[in-house]
């Protein structure tokens, strides 16, 4: 009797284990549409945004089971020629890179073409976010391969069915740019009130080509006068902003990205801005000291102030134009920035080349002069720093 009872318990336990295992395998089985077969399941790769770390962290069942927002990073490069398939048991909303794409009905597969997404977003990874029921138990996200490549996917996301509703951008770069503009306007107004005549002449492009020894800016303004010092400060700030803008758009000139704060806010960006501005200011006056040394060796000390002021003047005009362009692009985020990355140095090379020739033409003094001395002098102050800068730019 006792033996039969133990035997009954044994078979009952074994049967329950088999049934449990069978039911678990059946629950794990996913059936996408017939023309697709699954390549990868993102069920264990869901992410949630953590406000403490200000980043996405893996979804944890115990901690994040009530979260209605879940996300996943899709590698578009590795999954070329595949399709993204998503289905939810409840009504939900699909976001790509923070932009609302479409409303998804319950128990309906949504099919996204990875190649089309790559052409649209030009990114290696795409952030896919879903808003719907709490947790991830009702959500299925797959990478699938199409069995028949000649069939068109009607539900794919393309440019024609985008819902151009984007959340308000809270990028610190935009707020930082506005603060920099205000600061630059204050400094320019200060210089104008300090010396209106010098300010008007310094921002006049015609003054750069003026070569009348009786009416040169250097007769009234010296490199260490208040007006020129403030102009150098402004030029340094303009250069600093342009480099930060390029670094934020993954164009790391002179390895500036190594100096900038990681995932900065507005305060950290301002700190980086003032640090870079100080470095540029010191470099400008280090260049002036080099010019004085070379000018004394070549007996061109009277020409140093003229050339330095023209350098500051031309730099101001050029970097104001570049700054205004960068300021405009800060709020528009054009997709072609990545395309023009190989050519970003071209306008700078063109400017410094034209300035070199311009300085040589407008700085020739009256009377007998050995032009070879002037040419050597300008090579030292313009060409050599330019060559070194190109070497370490990218």
C-alpha positions as CSV (number, residue, x, y, z in Angstrom):
1,X,0.0,0.0,0.0
2,X,2.8,2.4,1.0
3,X,4.7,1.5,-2.1
4,X,1.7,2.2,-4.4
5,X,1.2,5.6,-2.8
6,X,4.9,6.6,-3.4
7,X,4.6,5.4,-7.0
8,X,1.5,7.5,-7.5
9,X,3.2,10.6,-6.1
10,X,6.3,10.0,-8.3
11,X,4.3,9.7,-11.5
12,X,2.1,12.7,-10.6
13,X,5.3,14.8,-10.0
14,X,6.9,13.7,-13.2
15,X,3.8,14.4,-15.2
16,X,3.4,17.9,-13.8
17,X,7.1,18.7,-14.6
18,X,6.5,17.5,-18.2
19,X,3.4,19.6,-18.6
20,X,5.0,22.7,-17.1
21,X,8.0,22.3,-19.4
22,X,5.7,21.9,-22.4
23,X,3.6,24.9,-21.5
24,X,6.8,27.1,-21.0
25,X,8.2,26.1,-24.4
26,X,4.8,26.8,-26.0
27,X,4.6,30.2,-24.4
28,X,8.1,31.1,-25.6
29,X,7.3,30.2,-29.2
30,X,6.6,33.3,-31.3
31,X,4.9,33.2,-34.7
32,X,5.6,36.3,-36.9
33,X,3.8,36.6,-40.2
34,X,4.4,33.8,-42.6
35,X,6.8,35.6,-45.0
36,X,9.2,36.3,-42.1
37,X,11.3,34.0,-39.9
38,X,12.8,35.4,-36.7
39,X,16.6,36.1,-36.5
40,X,16.8,37.8,-33.1
41,X,14.4,38.4,-30.2
42,X,14.8,41.6,-28.1
43,X,12.8,40.3,-25.2
44,X,15.9,40.5,-22.9
45,X,17.2,43.7,-24.4
46,X,14.5,46.2,-23.3
47,X,15.7,49.4,-21.6
48,X,14.1,52.0,-19.4
49,X,15.3,55.6,-18.8
50,X,16.8,56.1,-15.4
51,X,16.5,59.8,-14.2
52,X,19.2,59.2,-11.6
53,X,21.9,58.1,-14.1
54,X,20.4,60.2,-17.0
55,X,20.7,57.2,-19.3
56,X,19.0,54.0,-20.4
57,X,19.4,51.0,-18.2
58,X,18.3,47.4,-18.7
59,X,14.7,46.6,-17.8
60,X,14.3,44.9,-14.4
61,X,11.1,43.0,-13.8
62,X,10.9,43.8,-10.1
63,X,11.8,47.5,-10.4
64,X,10.3,48.5,-13.8
65,X,7.3,46.3,-14.1
66,X,5.0,49.3,-13.9
67,X,6.8,51.3,-16.6
68,X,4.7,52.1,-19.7
69,X,7.7,53.4,-21.6
70,X,10.3,50.8,-22.7
71,X,13.0,51.2,-25.3
72,X,15.5,49.3,-27.3
73,X,18.6,50.2,-29.3
74,X,18.5,48.7,-32.8
75,X,21.8,48.3,-34.6
76,X,21.0,49.3,-38.2
77,X,24.4,48.4,-39.6
78,X,24.5,44.8,-38.4
79,X,20.8,44.3,-39.3
80,X,20.9,45.5,-42.9
81,X,18.5,43.7,-45.3
82,X,16.4,42.6,-42.2
83,X,13.1,43.9,-40.9
84,X,12.0,45.0,-37.4
85,X,8.7,43.4,-36.3
86,X,6.7,44.6,-33.3
87,X,3.5,43.4,-31.8
88,X,1.7,44.3,-28.5
89,X,-1.4,42.8,-26.9
90,X,-2.7,46.2,-26.1
91,X,-2.9,49.5,-27.9
92,X,0.5,51.3,-28.0
93,X,2.5,54.1,-29.7
94,X,5.7,53.8,-31.5
95,X,8.5,56.4,-31.2
96,X,11.8,56.5,-33.2
97,X,14.5,58.7,-31.9
98,X,12.0,60.5,-29.7
99,X,9.6,61.3,-32.6
100,X,6.1,59.8,-32.6
101,X,5.6,57.6,-35.7
102,X,2.3,55.8,-35.5
103,X,-0.4,54.4,-33.3
104,X,-0.3,50.5,-33.1
105,X,-3.4,48.4,-32.6
106,X,-3.4,45.4,-30.3
107,X,-2.3,42.1,-31.7
108,X,-1.2,43.6,-35.0
109,X,2.3,43.2,-36.4
110,X,4.1,46.4,-37.3
111,X,6.9,45.9,-39.9
112,X,9.8,48.3,-40.3
113,X,12.4,48.1,-43.1
114,X,15.9,48.4,-41.6
115,X,17.4,49.7,-44.8
116,X,14.8,52.4,-45.2
117,X,15.4,53.5,-41.6
118,X,19.1,53.7,-42.2
119,X,18.6,55.9,-45.2
120,X,16.3,58.2,-43.3
121,X,18.2,58.6,-40.0
122,X,21.8,58.1,-41.2
123,X,22.7,56.5,-37.8
124,X,24.4,53.3,-36.8
125,X,22.0,52.8,-33.9
126,X,18.3,53.7,-33.7
127,X,16.4,54.3,-30.4
128,X,13.0,52.6,-30.6
129,X,10.6,53.5,-27.8
130,X,7.1,52.0,-27.2
131,X,4.4,53.5,-25.0
132,X,1.7,51.1,-24.0
133,X,0.8,48.6,-21.3
134,X,3.0,48.4,-18.2
135,X,6.0,46.0,-18.3
136,X,7.2,44.0,-21.3
137,X,5.1,40.8,-21.0
138,X,2.7,42.0,-23.7
139,X,5.4,43.3,-26.1
140,X,7.3,41.4,-28.8
141,X,10.2,42.9,-30.7
142,X,12.0,40.8,-33.4
143,X,14.6,41.1,-36.1
144,X,13.3,39.0,-39.0
145,X,14.4,38.0,-42.5
146,X,11.9,38.1,-45.3
147,X,11.4,34.8,-47.1
148,X,10.3,36.4,-50.4
149,X,12.3,39.6,-51.1
150,X,10.1,40.6,-54.1
151,X,7.1,41.4,-51.9
152,X,6.5,45.0,-50.7
153,X,6.0,45.7,-47.1
154,X,2.8,47.8,-46.8
155,X,3.3,48.7,-43.2
156,X,7.0,49.8,-43.4
157,X,7.9,53.2,-42.1
158,X,8.9,55.6,-44.8
159,X,9.1,59.3,-45.3
160,X,5.5,59.5,-46.6
161,X,3.8,58.3,-43.4
162,X,5.9,60.1,-40.8
163,X,4.0,62.0,-38.2
164,X,6.2,65.0,-37.7
165,X,5.4,65.4,-34.0
166,X,8.6,65.7,-32.0
167,X,8.9,66.4,-28.3
168,X,10.3,69.7,-27.2
169,X,14.1,69.5,-27.4
170,X,15.9,70.1,-24.2
171,X,19.4,69.9,-25.6
172,X,21.8,72.1,-23.6
173,X,23.5,73.2,-26.7
174,X,20.6,75.5,-27.7
175,X,20.4,77.2,-24.3
176,X,24.2,77.5,-24.3
177,X,24.2,79.1,-27.7
178,X,21.6,81.7,-26.6
179,X,23.7,82.6,-23.5
180,X,26.8,83.0,-25.7
181,X,25.0,85.3,-28.1
182,X,23.9,87.5,-25.2
183,X,27.4,87.6,-23.9
184,X,28.9,88.5,-27.3
185,X,26.3,91.2,-27.8
186,X,27.2,92.7,-24.4
187,X,30.9,92.7,-25.2
188,X,30.4,94.3,-28.6
189,X,28.2,97.0,-27.1
190,X,30.8,97.6,-24.5
191,X,33.5,98.1,-27.1
192,X,31.3,100.4,-29.1
193,X,30.6,102.6,-26.1
194,X,34.3,102.5,-25.2
195,X,35.6,103.6,-28.5
196,X,33.0,104.0,-31.3
197,X,35.4,105.1,-34.0
198,X,37.8,102.2,-33.5
199,X,34.9,99.8,-33.4
200,X,33.4,101.0,-36.6
201,X,36.7,100.9,-38.4
202,X,37.6,97.4,-37.0
203,X,34.4,95.8,-38.4
204,X,34.7,97.6,-41.7
205,X,36.2,95.0,-44.3
206,X,37.6,97.9,-46.3
207,X,40.0,98.8,-43.5
208,X,41.8,95.5,-44.0
209,X,43.0,96.5,-47.5
210,X,43.8,100.1,-46.5
211,X,47.5,100.7,-46.8
212,X,47.8,104.4,-46.2
213,X,50.6,104.9,-43.7
214,X,49.0,108.2,-42.6
215,X,45.7,106.6,-41.7
216,X,46.4,103.2,-40.2
217,X,44.5,101.8,-37.3
218,X,47.7,101.0,-35.6
219,X,48.5,104.7,-35.1
220,X,45.5,105.0,-32.7
221,X,45.2,101.4,-31.5
222,X,47.9,99.1,-30.2
223,X,47.7,95.4,-29.6
224,X,47.6,96.0,-25.9
225,X,45.0,98.8,-26.0
226,X,41.5,98.1,-24.5
227,X,39.7,98.0,-27.8
228,X,42.0,95.4,-29.4
229,X,42.1,93.3,-26.2
230,X,38.3,93.1,-26.1
231,X,38.3,92.3,-29.8
232,X,40.7,89.4,-29.2
233,X,38.5,88.2,-26.4
234,X,35.5,88.2,-28.7
235,X,37.4,86.4,-31.4
236,X,38.6,83.8,-28.9
237,X,35.0,83.2,-27.8
238,X,33.8,82.9,-31.4
239,X,36.5,80.3,-32.0
240,X,35.6,78.4,-28.8
241,X,31.9,78.3,-29.7
242,X,32.6,77.0,-33.2
243,X,34.8,74.2,-31.9
244,X,32.2,73.2,-29.2
245,X,29.5,73.1,-31.9
246,X,31.6,70.9,-34.1
247,X,32.5,68.6,-31.2
248,X,28.8,68.2,-30.3
249,X,28.2,67.2,-33.9
250,X,31.0,64.6,-33.7
251,X,33.5,66.6,-35.6
252,X,36.4,66.6,-33.2
253,X,38.9,69.3,-34.4
254,X,42.1,69.4,-32.5
255,X,40.8,66.7,-30.2
256,X,38.7,69.3,-28.4
257,X,36.2,66.5,-27.4
258,X,38.9,65.1,-25.0
259,X,38.7,68.4,-23.1
260,X,34.9,68.8,-23.1
261,X,32.7,67.4,-20.4
262,X,31.0,64.1,-21.0
263,X,27.3,64.5,-21.6
264,X,27.4,68.2,-20.4
265,X,24.7,70.5,-19.2
266,X,24.6,74.2,-19.8
267,X,26.8,75.1,-16.8
268,X,29.5,72.5,-17.9
269,X,29.3,73.8,-21.5
270,X,29.9,77.3,-20.2
271,X,32.9,76.1,-18.2
272,X,34.3,74.4,-21.3
273,X,33.6,77.6,-23.3
274,X,35.5,79.9,-21.0
275,X,38.4,77.4,-20.7
276,X,38.7,77.2,-24.5
277,X,38.3,81.0,-24.9
278,X,41.1,81.5,-22.4
279,X,43.4,79.2,-24.3
280,X,42.6,80.9,-27.6
281,X,43.2,84.3,-26.0
282,X,46.6,83.2,-24.8
283,X,47.5,81.7,-28.2
284,X,46.7,85.0,-29.9
285,X,49.0,87.0,-27.7
286,X,51.6,84.2,-27.9
287,X,51.5,84.7,-31.6
288,X,51.9,88.5,-31.1
289,X,55.0,87.8,-29.0
290,X,56.4,85.6,-31.7
291,X,55.7,88.3,-34.3
292,X,57.6,90.9,-32.1
293,X,60.6,88.5,-31.8
294,X,60.7,87.8,-35.6
295,X,60.0,91.4,-36.4
296,X,63.0,92.6,-34.3
297,X,65.3,90.0,-36.0
298,X,64.2,91.2,-39.5
299,X,64.1,94.9,-38.5
300,X,60.3,94.9,-39.1
301,X,59.3,96.0,-35.6
302,X,57.2,98.9,-37.0
303,X,55.1,96.5,-39.1
304,X,54.2,94.1,-36.2
305,X,51.3,96.2,-34.8
306,X,49.8,96.8,-38.3
307,X,49.9,93.1,-39.1
308,X,48.5,91.9,-35.8
309,X,45.6,94.3,-35.8
310,X,44.7,93.2,-39.4
311,X,44.9,89.6,-38.2
312,X,42.5,90.3,-35.4
313,X,40.2,92.3,-37.7
314,X,40.0,89.6,-40.4
315,X,39.6,86.8,-37.8
316,X,36.7,88.8,-36.2
317,X,34.9,89.1,-39.6
318,X,35.4,85.5,-40.6
319,X,34.5,83.9,-37.3
320,X,31.4,86.1,-36.9
321,X,30.1,84.6,-40.2
322,X,31.0,81.0,-39.1
323,X,29.4,81.7,-35.6
324,X,26.1,82.9,-37.1
325,X,26.0,79.8,-39.4
326,X,26.7,77.5,-36.4
327,X,24.2,79.3,-34.2
328,X,21.5,78.8,-36.9
329,X,22.4,75.1,-37.3
330,X,22.2,74.6,-33.5
331,X,18.4,74.8,-33.6
332,X,17.8,73.1,-37.0
333,X,20.0,70.0,-36.6
334,X,20.5,69.3,-40.4
335,X,21.1,65.8,-41.5
336,X,23.9,66.8,-44.0
337,X,26.4,67.8,-41.3
338,X,27.8,64.2,-41.3
339,X,28.0,64.4,-45.1
340,X,30.2,67.6,-45.1
341,X,32.5,66.3,-42.3
342,X,35.4,65.5,-44.7
343,X,35.2,69.1,-46.1
344,X,34.8,71.0,-42.8
345,X,38.4,72.3,-42.9
346,X,38.0,73.7,-46.4
347,X,36.6,77.2,-45.4
348,X,39.3,77.6,-42.8
349,X,42.1,76.7,-45.2
350,X,40.6,79.1,-47.8
351,X,40.3,81.9,-45.3
352,X,43.9,81.6,-43.9
353,X,45.3,81.3,-47.5
354,X,43.5,84.4,-48.6
355,X,44.5,86.3,-45.5
356,X,48.2,85.3,-46.0
357,X,48.2,86.7,-49.5
358,X,46.2,89.8,-48.3
359,X,48.6,90.5,-45.5
360,X,51.5,90.3,-47.9
361,X,49.9,92.7,-50.4
362,X,48.6,95.3,-47.9
363,X,51.6,95.3,-45.6
364,X,54.3,96.2,-48.1
365,X,55.7,99.5,-46.8
366,X,56.5,102.5,-48.9
367,X,60.0,103.0,-50.3
368,X,62.9,100.6,-50.8
369,X,62.3,97.2,-49.1
370,X,63.6,93.7,-49.6
371,X,60.4,91.7,-50.1
372,X,62.1,88.4,-49.2
373,X,62.3,89.6,-45.5
374,X,58.6,90.4,-45.5
375,X,57.7,87.1,-47.1
376,X,59.8,85.2,-44.6
377,X,58.3,87.1,-41.8
378,X,54.7,86.4,-42.9
379,X,55.6,82.7,-43.5
380,X,56.6,82.4,-39.8
381,X,53.4,84.0,-38.4
382,X,50.9,82.6,-40.9
383,X,52.0,79.5,-42.8
384,X,53.9,77.6,-40.1
385,X,51.0,77.7,-37.6
386,X,48.6,76.9,-40.3
387,X,50.6,73.8,-41.3
388,X,50.9,72.6,-37.7
389,X,47.2,73.2,-37.2
390,X,46.2,71.2,-40.3
391,X,48.3,68.3,-39.0
392,X,46.6,68.1,-35.7
393,X,43.1,69.3,-36.7
394,X,41.4,65.9,-37.4
